[in-house]
Amino acid sequence: MSAEEARRTARERGLTATLTGLHGTLPGGTLPCGPTGCCVLPEPMLRTADRVWAGGTVAVLDPAGVERLGTVDTPDGPLTAVRYRGSPGPGGDPAPWPDWLAQLAGLRLGLSEALLDATVVHLGERRAGDTALLLQQLIKGALADVVTEQLEIRTVLTGTPPDVETLADLHRQITRTDRMLLRLLGAGGFLASGPGAVVNASELLADAWIGGGEN
């Protein structure tokens, strides 16, 4: 799955379905762990994993080395956060790191675009006096900034995946963009049952695989 395919799927079908599809493209049942050994994935993918990315290589998974950190609830279904503490087993195939980070960025961008769609609808329904919030100059300016950020990210993701450092910057840019949208949604954007839950899960993906989002 390319970054563009991940973007389209996430915008249309949501986080869990897209992340499941991404895991389905990995060799065998691979648990892809980031620099700190952490991974966020759908529970069924964890149950079928028999290989692990550890130290930049793909090797045999030691089930005893998998530590469950908790469950991440999203409107699309729960995800499981884990940390791998086992030693790499035999194997040592190189992990397709830039491709994976690019696919995750595409996924997160698609979620961000869906959040923009929902934000526009919300602001169109809310009014200040006789004017929809969507038509206020400050609101329109903020939305224009969001669209610009998303277009920049999509442009960089087009074609060959950029290097890991650039991809890490893109993930941080997506995080900043999502937080801009949440502020436009007001208090409702931060409710556990609202869009803030998806944004939180999206940020956790970045935290796991690039070692932290926007600080």
Secondary structure per residue as TSV (DSSP state, phi and psi in degrees):
chain	resnum	aa	ss	phi	psi
A	1	M	-	360.0	125.8
A	2	S	-	-78.6	167.8
A	3	A	H	-59.9	-38.4
A	4	E	H	-66.8	-40.5
A	5	E	H	-65.3	-39.8
A	6	A	H	-63.7	-38.9
A	7	R	H	-61.6	-49.5
A	8	R	H	-63.6	-42.3
A	9	T	H	-65.4	-42.9
A	10	A	H	-64.8	-39.4
A	11	R	H	-65.6	-34.8
A	12	E	H	-91.1	-36.1
A	13	R	H	-117.4	-12.1
A	14	G	-	97.1	-178.2
A	15	L	H	-72.0	-54.9
A	16	T	H	-63.6	-43.6
A	17	A	H	-62.2	-40.2
A	18	T	H	-70.4	-43.0
A	19	L	H	-64.2	-37.0
A	20	T	H	-61.8	-43.3
A	21	G	H	-62.6	-39.5
A	22	L	H	-63.7	-44.0
A	23	H	H	-63.3	-31.2
A	24	G	H	-67.3	-16.7
A	25	T	T	-88.5	-9.7
A	26	L	S	-77.2	153.5
A	27	P	S	-66.4	128.5
A	28	G	S	61.1	-145.1
A	29	G	S	-107.3	86.7
A	30	T	E	-100.0	132.5
A	31	L	E	-94.8	104.4
A	32	P	E	-86.9	110.7
A	33	C	-	-105.2	143.2
A	34	G	-	-79.5	-169.1
A	35	P	T	-59.2	-29.2
A	36	T	T	-96.1	7.6
A	37	G	S	84.4	7.2
A	38	C	E	-93.1	154.3
A	39	C	E	-152.1	142.7
A	40	V	E	-123.6	121.2
A	41	L	E	-155.1	161.6
A	42	P	-	-64.6	141.3
A	43	E	H	-52.9	-43.3
A	44	P	H	-59.3	-31.8
A	45	M	H	-68.0	-33.4
A	46	L	H	-68.9	-38.9
A	47	R	H	-67.4	-24.8
A	48	T	T	-102.7	1.5
A	49	A	-	-72.0	133.3
A	50	D	-	-131.8	1.9
A	51	R	E	-132.9	161.4
A	52	V	E	-144.8	143.0
A	53	W	E	-84.7	120.0
A	54	A	E	-145.1	125.3
A	55	G	T	65.4	27.7
A	56	G	T	84.2	5.0
A	57	T	E	-128.1	160.2
A	58	V	E	-101.2	123.5
A	59	A	E	-140.7	178.1
A	60	V	E	-67.8	136.0
A	61	L	-	-82.7	132.4
A	62	D	-	-96.0	105.7
A	63	P	G	-55.0	-31.7
A	64	A	G	-67.6	-16.8
A	65	G	G	-88.8	0.3
A	66	V	E	-90.7	117.0
A	67	E	E	-106.8	123.1
A	68	R	E	-79.9	127.7
A	69	L	E	-99.2	-20.5
A	70	G	E	148.6	-179.0
A	71	T	E	-110.6	137.9
A	72	V	E	-109.4	109.4
A	73	D	-	-81.3	135.9
A	74	T	-	-138.3	159.0
A	75	P	T	-61.0	-19.7
A	76	D	T	-91.5	-0.7
A	77	G	-	122.3	157.5
A	78	P	-	-75.0	150.3
A	79	L	E	-116.4	158.1
A	80	T	E	-113.3	130.4
A	81	A	E	-100.3	130.2
A	82	V	E	-135.9	163.4
A	83	R	E	-130.2	135.3
A	84	Y	E	-97.6	121.1
A	85	R	-	-112.8	3.9
A	86	G	S	-78.2	166.7
A	87	S	-	-86.4	142.8
A	88	P	-	-58.2	133.3
A	89	G	-	-87.7	-168.3
A	90	P	S	-65.0	148.2
A	91	G	E	143.2	-110.8
A	92	G	E	96.0	18.1
A	93	D	E	-67.4	140.9
A	94	P	E	-60.6	138.7
A	95	A	-	-82.3	137.3
A	96	P	-	-78.0	66.1
A	97	W	H	-62.7	-53.8
A	98	P	H	-59.8	-39.9
A	99	D	H	-60.5	-43.9
A	100	W	H	-65.2	-45.4
A	101	L	H	-63.1	-35.8
A	102	A	H	-67.8	-41.9
A	103	Q	H	-62.8	-42.2
A	104	L	H	-63.9	-38.7
A	105	A	H	-64.1	-40.4
A	106	G	H	-61.7	-43.8
A	107	L	H	-57.7	-50.0
A	108	R	H	-66.0	-34.8
A	109	L	H	-65.6	-41.8
A	110	G	H	-60.5	-41.2
A	111	L	H	-63.3	-38.8
A	112	S	H	-64.7	-39.7
A	113	E	H	-66.7	-38.3
A	114	A	H	-64.5	-37.2
A	115	L	H	-65.1	-38.8
A	116	L	H	-61.3	-44.6
A	117	D	H	-56.8	-47.0
A	118	A	H	-66.0	-35.4
A	119	T	H	-67.0	-41.6
A	120	V	H	-61.7	-43.5
A	121	V	H	-62.4	-45.1
A	122	H	H	-60.8	-46.6
A	123	L	H	-70.0	-27.8
A	124	G	H	-71.3	-24.9
A	125	E	H	-89.8	-20.5
A	126	R	-	-93.5	144.8
A	127	R	E	-129.0	150.2
A	128	A	E	-119.8	101.9
A	129	G	T	71.3	-125.7
A	130	D	T	-97.2	5.3
A	131	T	E	-115.6	133.0
A	132	A	E	-65.0	140.9
A	133	L	G	-57.0	-32.2
A	134	L	G	-59.5	-25.9
A	135	L	G	-92.5	-3.7
A	136	Q	S	-72.4	141.7
A	137	Q	H	-59.9	-43.5
A	138	L	H	-64.6	-38.5
A	139	I	H	-65.9	-46.1
A	140	K	H	-61.0	-38.6
A	141	G	H	-64.8	-41.0
A	142	A	H	-66.1	-40.6
A	143	L	H	-65.7	-37.4
A	144	A	H	-62.9	-37.9
A	145	D	H	-63.5	-40.7
A	146	V	H	-63.0	-47.0
A	147	V	H	-60.2	-41.1
A	148	T	H	-61.6	-45.1
A	149	E	H	-60.2	-45.9
A	150	Q	H	-64.9	-38.9
A	151	L	H	-65.7	-38.9
A	152	E	H	-61.8	-44.7
A	153	I	H	-63.0	-45.3
A	154	R	H	-63.0	-38.2
A	155	T	H	-63.1	-44.3
A	156	V	H	-65.6	-33.2
A	157	L	H	-78.6	-11.5
A	158	T	S	-72.8	132.1
A	159	G	S	87.4	-146.2
A	160	T	S	-65.1	131.8
A	161	P	-	-56.2	134.7
A	162	P	-	-70.2	179.4
A	163	D	-	-71.0	167.9
A	164	V	H	-61.6	-40.0
A	165	E	H	-62.8	-42.8
A	166	T	H	-64.5	-41.1
A	167	L	H	-63.9	-38.4
A	168	A	H	-61.7	-40.7
A	169	D	H	-63.6	-38.2
A	170	L	H	-63.5	-41.9
A	171	H	H	-61.5	-40.3
A	172	R	H	-67.0	-35.7
A	173	Q	H	-66.3	-39.3
A	174	I	H	-62.9	-42.3
A	175	T	H	-59.8	-46.3
A	176	R	H	-61.1	-41.2
A	177	T	H	-64.5	-44.4
A	178	D	H	-61.2	-39.8
A	179	R	H	-68.6	-31.6
A	180	M	H	-61.2	-43.3
A	181	L	H	-67.5	-40.2
A	182	L	H	-61.4	-36.8
A	183	R	H	-64.5	-35.8
A	184	L	H	-67.9	-25.8
A	185	L	H	-82.2	-9.5
A	186	G	G	72.3	-154.7
A	187	A	G	-60.7	-33.3
A	188	G	G	-63.0	-23.1
A	189	G	G	-72.9	-13.9
A	190	F	G	-109.7	4.9
A	191	L	S	-70.7	146.4
A	192	A	T	-62.1	-27.7
A	193	S	T	-92.3	0.4
A	194	G	S	-104.8	-164.9
A	195	P	H	-63.2	-20.3
A	196	G	H	-61.2	-27.4
A	197	A	H	-66.5	-40.2
A	198	V	H	-69.1	-41.5
A	199	V	H	-62.2	-40.7
A	200	N	H	-61.2	-45.2
A	201	A	H	-64.4	-39.1
A	202	S	H	-61.8	-42.1
A	203	E	H	-65.7	-36.2
A	204	L	H	-64.0	-34.5
A	205	L	H	-59.3	-45.5
A	206	A	H	-64.6	-40.9
A	207	D	H	-59.5	-40.4
A	208	A	H	-69.3	-40.1
A	209	W	H	-104.9	-12.1
A	210	I	H	-121.9	4.2
A	211	G	S	80.7	23.7
A	212	G	-	132.5	143.5
A	213	G	-	-95.2	-141.8
A	214	E	-	-74.2	127.1
A	215	N	-	-95.8	360.0
